[in-house]
Amino acid sequence: MIDPRTPCVIGVAARTWHAREVGEQGAPEPLDMWEVVARAAASDASRPGLLEALESIQIVYCQTWQYDDAVARLADRLHAAPRHRYYSGIGGTTTQQLVDKTAEQMLAGDLDLALITSAEALATQRAYKKRGERYPYSYKPAEKRPFPWEAPPEPTEVAHEVFQAWLTFSVFDNARRARLGAALDDYRESIGRMLAPMTDVAAANPHSWFPVRRDCDDIVSVRPDNRMVGYPYTKYMVAVMDVDMAAALVVATHERADALGVPADRRVYLRGWCDAFDPVLVAAHRDLTRSPAMTQASANALAAAGAGVDDVAYFDLYSCFPSSLHFATDALGIDPLDARGLTVTGGLAYHGGPASGYLTHSIAAMTERLRADPGALGMVSGVGMHMTKHVFGLYSATPGPLAPPAAVAAPDAVPVLAEHEGTAVVAAYSIVHGRDGAPGHALLVCDVPDGSRVYARSDDPDLCERAERVELVGETVSLERVAVEGQYGPAIVNRATAKDRV
């Protein structure tokens, strides 16, 4: 017997507005994109008229444009009058967390039919800006809204320019490499071997932004079209966010799907989920080489599904940067070269990573894969902020018992000092490269004698060059406090110098 309140995905849609197809005009505005994929998802469920009966419309935060009331505008387009309306915050975990909350409401008897959608026209927006034009979006809000940061910027991270995700995720990968004792060039080659099969998936996916097969050497080799971004990451290793993409999911209870007459072969059931959190600050992660939150969240999600990792046939692991894949495969206890593959879309670097909306595409693609293989189990994962938020979801075309997972306790955080003078030991680092490909400066995360950590920066070209040839983790450096005029005003930076050069 199937619990009538069991949630299932009954309709999915994804669309990419490729530049070669839309020309200079570009993609339509996000409101149009939401409508297009919502109607396509309803048709995919074999019930185009179900949109007017929606009880919930949920929209993933759109970075392209802020409407005065995005959900109300979409509801009007769909001739729907949902009693539950939600416009989300940001993050790579967002869509799966919306599915999870929807499932909880369905299991509690509070909801029966929901639409979750996302869209970005960032490539079109960028093209208009490059031409000195503004895209004519509709329904401008009365006042400019602040970006919804989940945590206020921390002054010491601001001072040391710890902003870009490609930088922070590369810091984690360098720490992991040191723990494994891998040679620097060997580790970069292993990244290329991990990512190359994902390009094969992207090349076969009509929704991919870059449907191009690349081998390991093409991904790893540094050259003008594949510059080093933040060591060890080249351009072809990192997520591309400036894409024109939209996707939608229609979620219903099993009994509502029956009432709507949705064919059984269109239904894919949520079988388990869990989210968890690591510390917000990069330097506060006690173990910079792995994620305890990922380990616990993935285990809880699998336990809720009554399954082990060997039972999973398909994965779509969040691939914004190689370290998110490395941490996930480590947490799951699988090889990064697992024969099952790590993605069903092609991943964020090749399929494309539309801001906070990638998981909508991930779940849509997983749904289609599981419909074609009804007895199989699929896993998707998401990562948010700087390796802070994690979520895992398990799906199958075969229903099973479902209950909310146990909460995961937050791991201990290491105290992070704003300033330190004296010696420190490098715990992790990355080298920031400019758009010309040349190394600019080193960002260091350092252990200090009292058990705390600090950020540090080095502009020494010799140190930066050496750090890409010889392992810097474990080396002792000397730090001094230096007053600088940063991009956000005056700041104190811990400037690092190799100890043997003092």
Steps between C-alpha positions, in 0.01 A plus 500: 500500500619853418438773755264738316697797637826382340649784289607439144630704209238470226623752243835650407634738239832661416591739225814680389487802274824449307664815366532342156122462487372825651751737342556855622154523653599239755280305735163627620474649847478260797121543541450373147748220562317388817174485309651303213649228721198488734271427207747248361520322838120477517494353151775260603263377773242441224269751667551851352201634695640420843669840534173675583459263796843569652494542878861618515730695269862526608766689308873466552672837549572656161827687478421647157215724610289576805129536430260689723325169583641214296265229628187713451606589146555135410175394667315751284666363188396147595144600607578344839403612849739311730455549872871426559740739326873507555798680349823346625837621613827412329719193494588181318282294735182700441288288266550173688419678826179634345411145395575380854280766663225424251527131587468577870187707433354222287570233759333724762190537286549872434574491127420286197625668183801731455714663233869573559681695229818695427635710216799719417576713193846601617667441163247725329535761774876495458473538122272801533732658755798444271315689225421782742130415502252401768272203457132605519383296798146552630347569842787687656479516882436838657831489688830329432532191717823396671661173402375235746829397660438220747773621730639854524850541352760424765754785524812285497378315188419833338848631586665197342261496199356160582203545266517290188383141524764381252756624752352349816423165338854482363628560855310188611638295210858599579448395862361165386795446265742555786314249720524240224868575446448536126748686283363831371501414130365151566210644696409744222510213252264300722256793487511487122434126501201552731348777289560363150216240517264779606566679172387184319164527680477872420577438134201262479264733688308743274455736796874543560652844464832344389421169326868433429701188583833576665774263604712527812778693331258753352354568845832519685730676252546872562474710184332825390153344463539301823678733738582418858233655722588399855760228539445211429190596298501597135201662329375162375482368858259760639126563481363732233217714637434736208253278319140532376313208657175412673353186652188397690371216717139412576471311829184327621387254762439147373126536551488835319693348211235228489221756506663693216539183298877534473635177348701286739799507267529880538545485879835507680485483878713678757651217705724682744666831573715684750681831528781608729741786558872556538638827646435819304861623498744303290773520765256380767472150347685282749592255226564691180539177305151352531142580602354332811163653409506334158586166655210514745245646258572241230484217754168626639349538154602147405369363830164671444482323164598169658797482268876503489723681255546179302125502430520837321500461123530867403664803658485870434747636750533876525797595286548874533870430554706182525519513881122472531524174304803382696332568834179328388675189367707483819184534710328224304807277494509472121776558248490829303535276194206278602365319194147624577609855424458813709241688295188457287510855361868559427568708810518870573815563297365342180121474525501840670426620852222762491561674835278342769295298251728214394331237717171558317677375186670224696174363641326533163775303327504239778122462471529424130783254562300312768184486289707307247633267772208454743675274750802725542592745775647843422679751723538874455700731724540872547761727656451859609715793603868416556456125563259593780158359403442145381196306390440152361185361341415143398245425227348194337210417269419230755331644812597411853449616859611855568556699818685824578865430590661554835666838547877523459694683770729777379870411535732697724659808347858615539535857638612739227711801599495825309869571558819317592867586505768238521535152361216286370467172312325483164190279524371572148552749220428601144665728247278762340564564131397807302300496180831505313581167662790634705521419874390794713513408868472208739215454746609296801304343784744460787506323835637712783651364824192554719285270283329780311520578132565813296481601138815638344606639167829498316585712198847348476529372140764247600275350768204490259704331231648251744158412643395361161806273483561392860253421778451805720265335752694435820758773437568765763451860398546832678201733523491873558205736527484748212251782453368509144238682298283211391225503242251558782702756692785491754586157635764305688656213308724228639784504252690173466867454427678167471680450833833424336489839322467707820 
